[in-house]
Amino acid sequence: MNIPNILTSIRLLLIPVFVLIYLFPVDWRFIVSALIFMAAGFTDWLDGYLARKWDQSTPFGAFFDPVADKLMVAVALVLLVHSYESLFITLCSAIIISREIVISALREWMAELGKRASVAVSFIGKFKTLAQMGAITFLLAEDPTMPALGYFGMLGYFSMAVAAGLTLWSMFVYLKAAWPELKTTK
């Protein structure tokens, strides 16, 4: 266990805390949940930075980090779908989660072929992640029971639309990169 893997573990352990606070019937739950989600996002960046800077990348970390990220995002999206009861949030969340499943399966399959580098994280994927994290944070910070959206809610809806669009675009980029292998008849 090194510091980057400890940070990833903390992110994973924050998930039940995050859920309990978000569902706890107090006025401050939304902003605190958003802050916890932001802290988790920061630890995601920090653990990767430290692993590279200190040359502490491990096979366990390479597996564990994306699992922790995807779990935190999926749980947050499920909470948002439940809270907002919005077709828009539901569709965007379904797009984001579905893309993660498709790309994870694609990466695993490409790795079996020895071509994992063909579907490495792209620049567009990084923008998608930024928009997605912003959207989720803004929507978590907003009280979904209010009759009108506030500033955070409007930013959240806008960022969610951007994230869903970038999600589809990045999935297309990954599938296009893998297409030569997918269309082989061997």
Backbone as CSV, one residue per row, in Angstrom:
resi,resn,N_x,N_y,N_z,CA_x,CA_y,CA_z,C_x,C_y,C_z
1,MET,0.843,-1.183,0.000,0.000,0.000,0.000,0.887,1.246,0.000
2,ASN,0.689,2.109,-0.952,1.407,3.369,-1.007,0.396,4.511,-0.893
3,ILE,0.878,5.742,-0.849,-0.019,6.887,-0.643,-1.054,7.011,-1.761
4,PRO,-0.695,6.870,-3.046,-1.745,6.930,-4.072,-2.843,5.877,-3.870
5,ASN,-2.462,4.665,-3.497,-3.486,3.633,-3.274,-4.310,3.908,-2.020
6,ILE,-3.698,4.523,-1.012,-4.447,4.916,0.187,-5.482,5.980,-0.174
7,LEU,-5.093,6.942,-1.027,-6.038,7.977,-1.471,-7.204,7.359,-2.244
8,THR,-6.903,6.383,-3.079,-7.966,5.686,-3.817,-8.884,4.952,-2.844
9,SER,-8.306,4.320,-1.825,-9.107,3.617,-0.811,-10.013,4.584,-0.068
10,ILE,-9.491,5.758,0.257,-10.298,6.773,0.937,-11.481,7.163,0.055
11,ARG,-11.226,7.334,-1.242,-12.300,7.681,-2.172,-13.388,6.615,-2.163
12,LEU,-12.992,5.367,-2.151,-13.958,4.272,-2.115,-14.734,4.268,-0.792
13,LEU,-14.037,4.509,0.316,-14.687,4.528,1.627,-15.616,5.735,1.795
14,LEU,-15.396,6.781,1.017,-16.266,7.959,1.087,-17.648,7.709,0.475
15,ILE,-17.779,6.683,-0.354,-19.055,6.450,-1.042,-20.217,6.259,-0.067
16,PRO,-20.131,5.349,0.912,-21.282,5.228,1.824,-21.514,6.483,2.666
17,VAL,-20.443,7.172,3.037,-20.591,8.433,3.793,-21.338,9.447,2.935
18,PHE,-20.919,9.546,1.692,-21.530,10.457,0.720,-23.028,10.156,0.568
19,VAL,-23.372,8.894,0.405,-24.777,8.507,0.229,-25.587,8.830,1.476
20,LEU,-25.078,8.466,2.636,-25.811,8.720,3.886,-26.039,10.205,4.110
21,ILE,-25.030,11.012,3.860,-25.200,12.460,4.048,-26.205,13.011,3.045
22,TYR,-26.114,12.589,1.791,-27.040,13.093,0.776,-28.489,12.755,1.121
23,LEU,-28.712,11.585,1.702,-30.069,11.152,2.029,-30.536,11.571,3.419
24,PHE,-29.622,12.089,4.232,-29.957,12.505,5.588,-30.840,13.753,5.527
25,PRO,-31.955,13.793,6.267,-32.913,14.905,6.134,-32.501,16.186,6.877
26,VAL,-31.439,16.805,6.416,-31.003,18.095,6.972,-30.756,19.063,5.815
27,ASP,-30.860,20.349,6.093,-30.739,21.361,5.043,-29.363,21.404,4.385
28,TRP,-28.323,21.106,5.125,-26.959,21.236,4.607,-26.476,20.027,3.822
29,ARG,-27.325,19.016,3.673,-26.885,17.758,3.044,-26.425,17.928,1.605
30,PHE,-27.046,18.810,0.862,-26.708,18.927,-0.555,-25.319,19.530,-0.748
31,ILE,-25.042,20.602,-0.064,-23.733,21.245,-0.228,-22.616,20.359,0.334
32,VAL,-22.863,19.687,1.452,-21.841,18.802,2.024,-21.591,17.609,1.097
33,SER,-22.642,17.064,0.515,-22.477,15.961,-0.445,-21.661,16.415,-1.650
34,ALA,-21.954,17.614,-2.136,-21.185,18.152,-3.269,-19.720,18.326,-2.884
35,LEU,-19.469,18.781,-1.665,-18.081,18.953,-1.214,-17.358,17.611,-1.084
36,ILE,-18.065,16.600,-0.595,-17.474,15.260,-0.506,-17.151,14.746,-1.914
37,PHE,-18.072,14.945,-2.842,-17.834,14.505,-4.219,-16.637,15.252,-4.817
38,MET,-16.548,16.552,-4.555,-15.396,17.324,-5.036,-14.098,16.812,-4.427
39,ALA,-14.130,16.507,-3.144,-12.929,15.980,-2.472,-12.528,14.643,-3.097
40,ALA,-13.510,13.820,-3.410,-13.216,12.540,-4.060,-12.592,12.779,-5.434
41,GLY,-13.130,13.738,-6.167,-12.559,14.078,-7.473,-11.138,14.589,-7.350
42,PHE,-10.877,15.374,-6.313,-9.518,15.870,-6.096,-8.568,14.727,-5.761
43,THR,-9.009,13.783,-4.929,-8.129,12.648,-4.600,-7.858,11.804,-5.840
44,ASP,-8.815,11.764,-6.777,-8.582,11.039,-8.025,-7.424,11.676,-8.786
45,TRP,-7.460,12.984,-8.910,-6.363,13.678,-9.588,-5.066,13.508,-8.799
46,LEU,-5.135,13.696,-7.480,-3.943,13.669,-6.643,-3.285,12.297,-6.631
47,ASP,-4.062,11.226,-6.537,-3.423,9.904,-6.494,-2.704,9.593,-7.799
48,GLY,-3.285,9.992,-8.922,-2.610,9.790,-10.204,-1.346,10.622,-10.326
49,TYR,-1.438,11.873,-9.885,-0.273,12.764,-9.925,0.863,12.209,-9.069
50,LEU,0.534,11.817,-7.844,1.563,11.298,-6.938,2.143,9.967,-7.428
51,ALA,1.294,9.115,-7.967,1.791,7.826,-8.473,2.812,8.051,-9.590
52,ARG,2.536,9.021,-10.463,3.487,9.308,-11.545,4.733,10.030,-11.017
53,LYS,4.519,11.033,-10.179,5.645,11.834,-9.673,6.600,10.999,-8.820
54,TRP,6.050,10.160,-7.968,6.874,9.356,-7.061,7.182,7.969,-7.628
55,ASP,6.789,7.741,-8.865,6.994,6.438,-9.515,6.438,5.305,-8.639
56,GLN,5.194,5.488,-8.200,4.538,4.505,-7.348,3.329,3.861,-8.023
57,SER,3.350,3.844,-9.340,2.271,3.166,-10.058,2.386,1.670,-9.804
58,THR,1.254,1.059,-9.519,1.228,-0.386,-9.257,0.110,-1.017,-10.082
59,PRO,0.210,-2.312,-10.368,-0.900,-2.988,-11.058,-2.211,-2.875,-10.267
60,PHE,-2.107,-2.991,-8.938,-3.304,-2.861,-8.107,-3.917,-1.463,-8.266
61,GLY,-3.093,-0.441,-8.225,-3.571,0.929,-8.392,-4.181,1.159,-9.759
62,ALA,-3.565,0.585,-10.792,-4.084,0.732,-12.157,-5.475,0.106,-12.283
63,PHE,-5.727,-0.947,-11.527,-7.054,-1.568,-11.507,-8.009,-0.815,-10.581
64,PHE,-7.537,-0.519,-9.374,-8.361,0.012,-8.296,-8.844,1.443,-8.557
65,ASP,-7.984,2.293,-9.109,-8.325,3.701,-9.324,-9.546,3.878,-10.230
66,PRO,-9.574,3.270,-11.427,-10.769,3.469,-12.254,-12.032,2.828,-11.667
67,VAL,-11.856,1.758,-10.903,-13.022,1.148,-10.251,-13.623,2.131,-9.240
68,ALA,-12.779,2.722,-8.413,-13.246,3.698,-7.417,-13.916,4.884,-8.105
69,ASP,-13.323,5.362,-9.192,-13.897,6.497,-9.926,-15.280,6.163,-10.471
70,LYS,-15.369,5.033,-11.135,-16.634,4.662,-11.764,-17.724,4.390,-10.724
71,LEU,-17.353,3.796,-9.601,-18.338,3.573,-8.539,-18.844,4.891,-7.965
72,MET,-17.944,5.814,-7.698,-18.356,7.106,-7.133,-19.283,7.842,-8.104
73,VAL,-18.925,7.863,-9.380,-19.748,8.547,-10.378,-21.093,7.844,-10.535
74,ALA,-21.100,6.527,-10.643,-22.355,5.793,-10.828,-23.291,5.986,-9.636
75,VAL,-22.744,5.912,-8.428,-23.576,6.108,-7.231,-24.143,7.533,-7.210
76,ALA,-23.324,8.511,-7.532,-23.794,9.906,-7.558,-24.897,10.078,-8.603
77,LEU,-24.718,9.482,-9.773,-25.741,9.600,-10.811,-27.050,8.927,-10.399
78,VAL,-26.963,7.787,-9.740,-28.178,7.114,-9.255,-28.897,8.005,-8.242
79,LEU,-28.153,8.632,-7.342,-28.766,9.548,-6.371,-29.444,10.720,-7.078
80,LEU,-28.789,11.245,-8.103,-29.365,12.382,-8.830,-30.623,11.982,-9.590
81,VAL,-30.606,10.809,-10.217,-31.793,10.322,-10.934,-32.947,10.173,-9.949
82,HIS,-32.657,9.602,-8.792,-33.685,9.417,-7.765,-34.228,10.761,-7.269
83,SER,-33.347,11.699,-7.008,-33.746,12.972,-6.406,-34.442,13.915,-7.366
84,TYR,-33.932,14.013,-8.571,-34.464,14.998,-9.519,-35.714,14.513,-10.242
85,GLU,-35.868,13.211,-10.392,-37.015,12.667,-11.124,-37.208,13.409,-12.447
86,SER,-36.108,13.560,-13.176,-36.089,14.310,-14.421,-35.702,13.372,-15.561
87,LEU,-36.478,13.401,-16.634,-36.162,12.590,-17.802,-34.781,12.965,-18.351
88,PHE,-34.474,14.252,-18.363,-33.182,14.718,-18.869,-32.025,14.140,-18.057
89,ILE,-32.107,14.247,-16.729,-31.051,13.718,-15.859,-30.957,12.199,-16.013
90,THR,-32.098,11.540,-16.115,-32.123,10.086,-16.276,-31.456,9.665,-17.583
91,LEU,-31.796,10.316,-18.686,-31.204,9.963,-19.981,-29.699,10.232,-20.004
92,CYS,-29.286,11.388,-19.507,-27.858,11.713,-19.471,-27.104,10.720,-18.589
93,SER,-27.682,10.372,-17.460,-27.043,9.408,-16.555,-26.938,8.034,-17.212
94,ALA,-27.990,7.620,-17.907,-27.971,6.333,-18.603,-26.896,6.325,-19.689
95,ILE,-26.740,7.434,-20.394,-25.701,7.544,-21.424,-24.324,7.412,-20.791
96,ILE,-24.102,8.134,-19.699,-22.788,8.139,-19.049,-22.444,6.753,-18.500
97,ILE,-23.373,6.146,-17.791,-23.111,4.820,-17.202,-22.952,3.766,-18.299
98,SER,-23.791,3.826,-19.323,-23.694,2.854,-20.418,-22.363,2.966,-21.136
99,ARG,-21.914,4.172,-21.369,-20.629,4.379,-22.037,-19.501,3.779,-21.206
100,GLU,-19.547,3.966,-19.894,-18.501,3.416,-19.031,-18.448,1.898,-19.123
101,ILE,-19.604,1.262,-19.181,-19.651,-0.194,-19.300,-19.097,-0.629,-20.653
102,VAL,-19.534,0.031,-21.717,-19.070,-0.326,-23.065,-17.559,-0.148,-23.188
103,ILE,-17.038,0.989,-22.741,-15.607,1.266,-22.899,-14.775,0.366,-21.987
104,SER,-15.260,0.076,-20.793,-14.535,-0.857,-19.920,-14.432,-2.233,-20.564
105,ALA,-15.536,-2.704,-21.141,-15.520,-4.000,-21.820,-14.610,-3.951,-23.042
106,LEU,-14.655,-2.857,-23.781,-13.810,-2.705,-24.959,-12.329,-2.716,-24.582
107,ARG,-11.983,-1.992,-23.524,-10.581,-1.963,-23.079,-10.116,-3.351,-22.636
108,GLU,-10.975,-4.053,-21.926,-10.612,-5.405,-21.482,-10.392,-6.318,-22.678
109,TRP,-11.281,-6.251,-23.651,-11.167,-7.080,-24.837,-9.911,-6.724,-25.639
110,MET,-9.666,-5.415,-25.806,-8.479,-4.979,-26.548,-7.200,-5.401,-25.814
111,ALA,-7.229,-5.382,-24.488,-6.061,-5.823,-23.713,-5.790,-7.304,-23.959
112,GLU,-6.840,-8.097,-24.073,-6.666,-9.529,-24.369,-5.996,-9.739,-25.722
113,LEU,-6.241,-8.795,-26.637,-5.626,-8.872,-27.964,-4.228,-8.253,-27.975
114,GLY,-3.830,-7.678,-26.841,-2.538,-7.007,-26.774,-2.551,-5.639,-27.426
115,LYS,-3.716,-5.031,-27.538,-3.846,-3.737,-28.214,-4.494,-2.698,-27.310
116,ARG,-4.233,-2.779,-26.032,-4.823,-1.864,-25.044,-4.510,-0.408,-25.364
117,ALA,-3.314,-0.142,-25.903,-2.911,1.237,-26.205,-3.817,1.878,-27.254
118,SER,-4.480,1.070,-28.070,-5.387,1.595,-29.097,-6.583,2.314,-28.484
119,VAL,-6.916,1.940,-27.257,-8.076,2.550,-26.591,-7.657,3.191,-25.261
120,ALA,-6.480,3.782,-25.256,-6.012,4.495,-24.063,-6.851,5.757,-23.873
121,VAL,-6.807,6.312,-22.673,-7.575,7.519,-22.359,-7.204,8.622,-23.344
122,SER,-8.226,9.238,-23.929,-8.003,10.278,-24.928,-8.203,11.661,-24.314
123,PHE,-7.791,12.654,-25.068,-7.955,14.049,-24.648,-9.436,14.380,-24.470
124,ILE,-10.272,13.908,-25.388,-11.712,14.159,-25.293,-12.287,13.494,-24.051
125,GLY,-11.728,12.334,-23.670,-12.166,11.652,-22.458,-11.890,12.469,-21.210
126,LYS,-10.795,13.208,-21.223,-10.469,14.066,-20.077,-11.457,15.228,-19.975
127,PHE,-11.829,15.825,-21.111,-12.838,16.883,-21.098,-14.189,16.346,-20.640
128,LYS,-14.513,15.134,-21.100,-15.766,14.494,-20.694,-15.805,14.330,-19.184
129,THR,-14.693,13.882,-18.624,-14.626,13.679,-17.176,-14.795,14.998,-16.441
130,LEU,-14.157,16.047,-16.914,-14.267,17.364,-16.279,-15.717,17.862,-16.309
131,ALA,-16.364,17.765,-17.466,-17.761,18.199,-17.573,-18.665,17.351,-16.685
132,GLN,-18.421,16.058,-16.673,-19.219,15.130,-15.871,-19.073,15.432,-14.372
133,MET,-17.839,15.614,-13.926,-17.607,15.906,-12.503,-18.238,17.247,-12.120
134,GLY,-18.120,18.231,-13.005,-18.752,19.523,-12.748,-20.261,19.398,-12.669
135,ALA,-20.849,18.693,-13.627,-22.303,18.519,-13.649,-22.795,17.855,-12.374
136,ILE,-22.136,16.778,-12.002,-22.561,16.058,-10.802,-22.413,16.923,-9.566
137,THR,-21.302,17.633,-9.456,-21.085,18.498,-8.293,-22.151,19.580,-8.211
138,PHE,-22.423,20.256,-9.315,-23.444,21.317,-9.317,-24.819,20.755,-8.961
139,LEU,-25.174,19.612,-9.532,-26.493,19.037,-9.262,-26.617,18.521,-7.835
140,LEU,-25.521,18.006,-7.281,-25.548,17.576,-5.877,-25.743,18.768,-4.945
141,ALA,-25.153,19.904,-5.303,-25.213,21.096,-4.448,-26.594,21.746,-4.445
142,GLU,-27.388,21.467,-5.445,-28.718,22.066,-5.590,-29.759,21.236,-4.849
143,ASP,-30.709,21.890,-4.217,-31.822,21.192,-3.576,-32.834,20.827,-4.661
144,PRO,-32.964,19.538,-4.987,-33.851,19.147,-6.086,-35.342,19.296,-5.769
145,THR,-35.679,19.577,-4.510,-37.088,19.722,-4.143,-37.599,21.144,-4.335
146,MET,-36.701,22.061,-4.665,-37.120,23.455,-4.877,-37.920,23.550,-6.179
147,PRO,-38.916,24.437,-6.210,-39.758,24.521,-7.408,-39.030,25.071,-8.643
148,ALA,-37.996,25.864,-8.442,-37.246,26.417,-9.580,-35.763,26.139,-9.374
149,LEU,-35.065,25.916,-10.468,-33.634,25.675,-10.389,-32.890,26.948,-9.999
150,GLY,-31.918,26.778,-9.128,-31.042,27.880,-8.779,-29.820,27.876,-9.686
151,TYR,-28.846,28.679,-9.328,-27.623,28.827,-10.113,-26.907,27.493,-10.295
152,PHE,-26.739,26.733,-9.188,-26.056,25.442,-9.281,-26.822,24.475,-10.180
153,GLY,-28.135,24.475,-10.049,-28.955,23.581,-10.861,-28.849,23.885,-12.348
154,MET,-28.894,25.178,-12.694,-28.769,25.551,-14.107,-27.400,25.165,-14.655
155,LEU,-26.348,25.436,-13.870,-25.002,25.026,-14.289,-24.917,23.509,-14.404
156,GLY,-25.564,22.820,-13.479,-25.562,21.357,-13.499,-26.238,20.791,-14.732
157,TYR,-27.401,21.334,-15.083,-28.102,20.850,-16.270,-27.282,21.124,-17.528
158,PHE,-26.719,22.324,-17.622,-25.890,22.662,-18.785,-24.677,21.738,-18.870
159,SER,-23.985,21.565,-17.747,-22.797,20.703,-17.728,-23.154,19.253,-18.009
160,MET,-24.319,18.831,-17.563,-24.760,17.453,-17.819,-24.996,17.249,-19.315
161,ALA,-25.562,18.236,-19.983,-25.759,18.136,-21.435,-24.408,18.054,-22.143
162,VAL,-23.467,18.883,-21.725,-22.123,18.854,-22.306,-21.474,17.498,-22.036
163,ALA,-21.587,17.010,-20.801,-20.984,15.723,-20.429,-21.579,14.580,-21.253
164,ALA,-22.892,14.577,-21.433,-23.534,13.508,-22.212,-23.080,13.569,-23.671
165,GLY,-22.989,14.775,-24.222,-22.508,14.921,-25.600,-21.070,14.447,-25.748
166,LEU,-20.201,14.863,-24.831,-18.801,14.432,-24.872,-18.667,12.937,-24.608
167,THR,-19.563,12.400,-23.803,-19.576,10.962,-23.528,-19.814,10.179,-24.815
168,LEU,-20.816,10.599,-25.576,-21.110,9.922,-26.843,-19.957,10.098,-27.833
169,TRP,-19.413,11.298,-27.898,-18.311,11.578,-28.809,-17.084,10.722,-28.446
170,SER,-16.743,10.687,-27.154,-15.566,9.910,-26.756,-15.791,8.416,-26.997
171,MET,-17.021,7.945,-26.801,-17.301,6.538,-27.077,-17.104,6.247,-28.568
172,PHE,-17.549,7.170,-29.406,-17.356,7.018,-30.844,-15.866,6.968,-31.174
173,VAL,-15.057,7.833,-30.546,-13.610,7.862,-30.792,-12.987,6.521,-30.408
174,TYR,-13.342,5.980,-29.246,-12.805,4.694,-28.810,-13.230,3.558,-29.736
175,LEU,-14.507,3.536,-30.092,-14.995,2.472,-30.977,-14.358,2.575,-32.359
176,LYS,-14.147,3.785,-32.840,-13.488,3.980,-34.131,-12.054,3.451,-34.073
177,ALA,-11.361,3.717,-32.961,-9.987,3.229,-32.814,-9.946,1.705,-32.767
178,ALA,-10.966,1.100,-32.191,-10.999,-0.365,-32.066,-11.647,-1.043,-33.262
179,TRP,-12.265,-0.277,-34.156,-13.028,-0.848,-35.252,-12.241,-1.841,-36.109
180,PRO,-10.977,-1.573,-36.449,-10.251,-2.571,-37.248,-10.227,-3.955,-36.583
181,GLU,-10.142,-3.989,-35.275,-10.155,-5.277,-34.562,-11.570,-5.842,-34.459
182,LEU,-12.545,-4.964,-34.309,-13.927,-5.412,-34.164,-14.479,-6.018,-35.465
183,LYS,-14.015,-5.538,-36.590,-14.578,-6.009,-37.871,-13.821,-7.196,-38.467
184,THR,-12.756,-7.653,-37.812,-12.027,-8.793,-38.358,-12.910,-10.034,-38.348
185,THR,-12.651,-10.918,-39.277,-13.467,-12.130,-39.402,-12.753,-13.379,-38.897
186,LYS,-11.640,-13.214,-38.210,-10.878,-14.358,-37.698,-11.672,-15.147,-36.692
